[in-house]
Amino acid sequence: MAVFETILTSFFAVRVVYPFLLVFTLIFAILQKSKILGEEKSQIDALIALSIALIVVAFSWSTDIIINLMPFLAVSLVVLLVFMLLFGFVASGEEGLVLNKSVKTGLGILIVVALVIAMLVITGQWDKIYYSLFIDYAGNSWMSNIILLVIVIGAIAIVVMPGIGSGKKSE
């Protein structure tokens, strides 16, 4: 099957235009919302956003990270949407879907862990960390045993200690 290149999938659009628009829009929105430079300073906010966006697209490694992170973002949002829909079937009330604090905390932790792992994979650091932690060339896997022990102790602590896993305060 032949692959057709359109203007939307061209090298220039993917490597320059899309990252530029994304960074410019985000920086401009952050500057407008935070009002760091003062009230009604749209021109200055736009110039700063333009400068930062141009600097970002000038370096290929920064645009590579942005380009590789966007599919992760899209897939993560679809997974989150599916979770929220399925969770809504079970847990929705009269006022709509309301997540309790423990579910919000769990989702927040899961999102942070997924984002850290995605950034490590995208930047190429995941293999270095994985091999240094879990694969010892001499045949010793002491670090993986320590990590497993910490996880087991943490799980036992959550179950056994009052107030941590149950949501009740210890007396």
Backbone hydrogen bonds, N-H to C=O, Kabsch-Sander energy under -0.5 kcal/mol:
donor,donor_aa,acceptor,acceptor_aa,energy
4,F,2,A,-0.6
6,T,4,F,-0.6
9,T,6,T,-0.6
14,V,10,S,-2.5
15,R,11,F,-2.8
16,V,12,F,-1.8
17,V,12,F,-1.9
18,Y,13,A,-2.8
20,F,16,V,-2.1
21,L,17,V,-2.9
22,L,18,Y,-2.4
23,V,19,P,-2.7
24,F,20,F,-2.8
25,T,21,L,-2.4
26,L,22,L,-2.5
27,I,23,V,-2.7
28,F,24,F,-2.5
29,A,25,T,-2.6
30,I,26,L,-2.5
31,L,27,I,-2.6
32,Q,28,F,-2.5
33,K,29,A,-2.7
34,S,30,I,-2.6
35,K,31,L,-1.5
36,I,31,L,-0.5
38,G,35,K,-0.8
41,K,38,G,-0.6
45,D,41,K,-2.5
46,A,42,S,-2.5
47,L,43,Q,-2.2
48,I,44,I,-2.4
49,A,45,D,-2.5
50,L,46,A,-2.6
51,S,47,L,-2.4
52,I,48,I,-2.5
53,A,49,A,-2.5
54,L,50,L,-2.4
55,I,51,S,-2.2
56,V,52,I,-2.4
57,V,53,A,-2.2
58,A,54,L,-1.0
59,F,55,I,-0.6
59,F,56,V,-1.1
60,S,58,A,-0.6
63,T,59,F,-1.5
64,D,60,S,-2.3
65,I,61,W,-1.7
66,I,62,S,-2.0
67,I,63,T,-3.0
68,N,64,D,-2.3
69,L,65,I,-1.8
70,M,66,I,-1.6
72,F,68,N,-0.7
73,L,69,L,-2.2
74,A,70,M,-2.6
75,V,71,P,-2.6
76,S,72,F,-2.7
77,L,73,L,-2.4
78,V,74,A,-1.9
79,V,75,V,-2.6
80,L,76,S,-2.6
81,L,77,L,-2.4
82,V,78,V,-2.5
83,F,79,V,-2.5
84,M,80,L,-2.8
85,L,81,L,-2.5
86,L,82,V,-2.6
87,F,83,F,-3.2
88,G,84,M,-2.1
89,F,85,L,-1.3
90,V,86,L,-0.9
91,A,87,F,-3.3
92,S,88,G,-1.2
93,G,96,G,-2.1
96,G,93,G,-1.1
98,V,96,G,-0.5
104,K,100,N,-2.2
105,T,101,K,-2.5
106,G,102,S,-2.5
107,L,103,V,-2.7
108,G,104,K,-2.5
109,I,105,T,-2.6
110,L,106,G,-2.4
111,I,107,L,-2.6
112,V,108,G,-2.3
113,V,109,I,-2.6
114,A,110,L,-2.5
115,L,111,I,-2.5
116,V,112,V,-2.5
117,I,113,V,-2.5
118,A,114,A,-2.6
119,M,115,L,-2.5
120,L,116,V,-2.3
121,V,117,I,-2.5
122,I,118,A,-2.8
123,T,119,M,-2.3
124,G,120,L,-0.6
124,G,121,V,-0.8
125,Q,120,L,-1.8
126,W,120,L,-1.7
129,I,125,Q,-2.2
130,Y,126,W,-3.0
131,Y,127,D,-2.7
132,S,128,K,-2.0
133,L,129,I,-2.2
134,F,130,Y,-2.8
135,I,130,Y,-0.6
135,I,131,Y,-0.9
136,D,134,F,-0.6
137,Y,135,I,-0.5
139,G,136,D,-1.9
145,N,141,S,-1.5
146,I,142,W,-2.1
147,I,143,M,-2.4
148,L,144,S,-2.2
149,L,145,N,-2.2
150,V,146,I,-2.4
151,I,147,I,-2.2
152,V,148,L,-2.4
153,I,149,L,-2.6
154,G,150,V,-2.4
155,A,151,I,-2.4
156,I,152,V,-2.5
157,A,153,I,-2.4
158,I,154,G,-2.1
159,V,155,A,-1.8
160,V,156,I,-3.0
161,M,157,A,-2.0
164,I,161,M,-1.1
165,G,158,I,-0.9
165,G,161,M,-0.8
